[in-house]
Amino acid sequence: MGRPRLTILRQTVNGVTARLAPPLSRAWRAWVRWSMHPRDGITPPRIVRLSLVGFFVTVTALIFGVTTATAHANFGPHDATYDVTVNSVITVDAGPLGTLQIPSPLPVGLGVTATIGEIPESLTTLNPDDALSALESDVQSYLQFFAAPEATIGLVTKLLIHDALVRAGLAALTMVALVLIAGALMGRARRTQTAYRLARRTWALATIATLTLGATTWTTVHRSERHLDNVGSQASAVFTNTPLEGARLTGRLSGVIDTYGQQLIGVYEENQSFYDRANASLDDALTTAQERAEHDADVWQARGGQPLSLTAPDPLGAGALPGMNTDPDDDANTQPASPTVPYFHRLLSDNTPAEEPPQDDYVTMLVVTDLHCNVGMSPLITTAATRSGASIILNGGDTTINGTDLERFCMDSFASAVPRGAVMVQADGNHDSEITTGHARDAGVITLGGEVVEVQGVRILGDQDPRATRIGQGSTLVRGETYAQTGERLAQVACQEDVDLLLIHTPYVGTPVLNQGCAPLQISGHLHRRVGPEQVGLGIQFVNSTTAGAVEGQASIGPLKGTAQMSVVRFDPDERRFVDIQFISVTPDATAFVGPRIPMPTVVTQALPPDSNPGAQQPDDAEADTSPTPPSSPDSSDTAKDATP
């Protein structure tokens, strides 16, 4: 039976080949005749001529696109326009104050001019009484820029490259269109005659075009080098041994920088040094945690799979886990007390069995919340995600301070911190906005909008916070929904679909979902303190503390003012359950602690009353959401937090 089938297959292939061979052969011969025309021994083949034309059109279009590229972004709190120049100098034009000029690292004489504009108004008009709060926000933006200028530089670079490519494409299409229009206007006979004459002079025209481009490039570079020498000869000594070394100042700006430059440089150096030390400490702590996990795995195997006792570092006192407050007199903002301490202490003291060694098929997720534009944490997020093997970054919201377009570089910085192959999933908070959501999508972040999304086998439900909090203006409803109404809407979705995780910024919003048992785990932020994981209703709730180390009344940028927290959770896709959680803390002295993997609590059969859990208590929606000031909540620090970023 096998041989007849093989014979039939061969006959079929031969038949198809016999039918296709003649038309394919004719098409190939036609292509060769067309591309090699005219074969007179003098005129280059048509394919060569078209390739040369395409090359010069592409080069010319790229030159035009690059040298005319422009972008609109921020410079601190200011609107700014960035234009590519050909003077080998990066210029910051502050108008009447003067300019700051620095040698450009760009090739072939390219530079950039940043024209500083006004400080824009907020998303809504400020009242006169709110001017001081707005000014405080502007000061934070200045500090943000000088503490981490690379975030703004990266954003501007991306915008300029995009604009240059768009302009180059339009220029190429315009040139092709002009040639086609000119050919159509000339008529067939004259077009053929002109094409023949130009074709016979192909090499001469190519030589002229090459010399023209070369001479133009050489002249531009030579002129730029002379300009660069002038800038370097007048460099300000203030910027020695900094990224701005070699910069020249003109106008009144020179006196301002000479007076305050060392303070700005001090801000930059302090910020860089702090986060370099913090990142190194985090890397060491993760290494220690990995070695501890490997040791536990070896012991687990040696015991034939018998339960292990949990072990943990003891940085804050006997039996304490990193980030937990053991002294009730300590500032709750720097070492926030957690109502879940007894749960974890019970785990440690009772030798509760730890989870068996890591499984390769677990999905690892890194939790960050309340970043508030502290882009200094971006390298630490990368380190934590890479070393923990996280393939999903869960961003619980409040990525920005005020949800403005000027804070785009914050979103871009955090999105770029995601390791290659991983993805960020984000539920925006009350300090974010629709603008923030758009920036996140542009950066490749998966944003949640009230529907279930499946990411690497994990079904995640979430939405934007129902409130919008703006500096100096309090909180307002975004879509006219209160906490309770948003929670009920999400509960309907969760109960109809198979949900593994509810990711929502404000923990109170998720209470209706957990009460109905429609989501096994909720992850939130907003409180700037850690709560849980603990049972709320028929689910588990975990509130991550601020990853920015934010402290009430202090700027969330620069070196950490309070303890920054990230968390690592692992999900078993086969059993569809969260296996364990691991806390990562970075303290204001740039010391990092990584706790052990702690089994995720399981829901007890008898549901707990919602008011028995601190995380389940909700503010009065009617009062909170209709008031122009931040709503009251069970925790006074939450109200204060809403009033300041």
Stockholm file with secondary structure:
# STOCKHOLM 1.0

chainA/1-645         MGRPRLTILRQTVNGVTARLAPPLSRAWRAWVRWSMHPRDGITPPRIVRLSLVGFFVTVTALIFGVTTATAHANFGPHDATYDVTVNSVITVDAGPLGTLQIPSPLPVGLGVTATIGEIPESLTTLNPDDALSALESDVQSYLQFFAAPEATIGLVTKLLIHDALVRAGLAALTMVALVLIAGALMGRARRTQTAYRLARRTWALATIATLTLGATTWTTVHRSERHLDNVGSQASAVFTNTPLEGARLTGRLSGVIDTYGQQLIGVYEENQSFYDRANASLDDALTTAQERAEHDADVWQARGGQPLSLTAPDPLGAGALPGMNTDPDDDANTQPASPTVPYFHRLLSDNTPAEEPPQDDYVTMLVVTDLHCNVGMSPLITTAATRSGASIILNGGDTTINGTDLERFCMDSFASAVPRGAVMVQADGNHDSEITTGHARDAGVITLGGEVVEVQGVRILGDQDPRATRIGQGSTLVRGETYAQTGERLAQVACQEDVDLLLIHTPYVGTPVLNQGCAPLQISGHLHRRVGPEQVGLGIQFVNSTTAGAVEGQASIGPLKGTAQMSVVRFDPDERRFVDIQFISVTPDATAFVGPRIPMPTVVTQALPPDSNPGAQQPDDAEADTSPTPPSSPDSSDTAKDATP
#=GR chainA/1-645 SS CHHHHHHHHHHHHHHHHHHHHHHHHHHHHHHHHHHHTTCSSSSCCHHHHHHHHHHHHHHHHHHHHHHTCEEEEEETTEEEEEEEESSSEEEEECGGGCEEEEECCSSTTCEEEEEECCCCCCSSCCCGGGHHHHHHHHHHHHHHHHHCHHHHHHHHHHHHHHHHHHHHHHHHHHHHHHHHHHHHHHCHHHHHHHHHHHHHTHHHHHHHHHHHHHHHHHHHHHHHHHHHHHHHHTCCGGGTTSTTTTCEECTHHHHHHHHHHHHHHHHHHHHHHHHHHHHHHHHHHHHHHHHHHHHHHHHHHHTTSCCCCCCCCCSSSTTCCTTCCCCTTSCTTTSCCCTTHHHHHHHHHTTCCCCCSCCTTCEEEEEECCCTTCGGGHHHHHHHHHHHTCSEEEECSCCSSSCCGGGHHHHHHHHHTSCTTCEEEECCCTTCCHHHHHHHHHTTCEECCSSCEEETTEEEEECCCSEEEETTTEEEESSSCCHHHHHHHHHHHHHHSCCSEEECSSGGGGHHHHHTTCCSEEEECSSSSCEEEEEETTEEEEECCCTTCCCTTSCSSSSCSSCEEEEEEEEETTTTEEEEEEEEEECTTSCEEECCCEECCCCCSSCCCGGGSGGGCCCCHHHHHHSSSCCCCSSHHHHHHHHCC
#=GC SS_cons         CHHHHHHHHHHHHHHHHHHHHHHHHHHHHHHHHHHHTTCSSSSCCHHHHHHHHHHHHHHHHHHHHHHTCEEEEEETTEEEEEEEESSSEEEEECGGGCEEEEECCSSTTCEEEEEECCCCCCSSCCCGGGHHHHHHHHHHHHHHHHHCHHHHHHHHHHHHHHHHHHHHHHHHHHHHHHHHHHHHHHCHHHHHHHHHHHHHTHHHHHHHHHHHHHHHHHHHHHHHHHHHHHHHHTCCGGGTTSTTTTCEECTHHHHHHHHHHHHHHHHHHHHHHHHHHHHHHHHHHHHHHHHHHHHHHHHHHHTTSCCCCCCCCCSSSTTCCTTCCCCTTSCTTTSCCCTTHHHHHHHHHTTCCCCCSCCTTCEEEEEECCCTTCGGGHHHHHHHHHHHTCSEEEECSCCSSSCCGGGHHHHHHHHHTSCTTCEEEECCCTTCCHHHHHHHHHTTCEECCSSCEEETTEEEEECCCSEEEETTTEEEESSSCCHHHHHHHHHHHHHHSCCSEEECSSGGGGHHHHHTTCCSEEEECSSSSCEEEEEETTEEEEECCCTTCCCTTSCSSSSCSSCEEEEEEEEETTTTEEEEEEEEEECTTSCEEECCCEECCCCCSSCCCGGGSGGGCCCCHHHHHHSSSCCCCSSHHHHHHHHCC
//
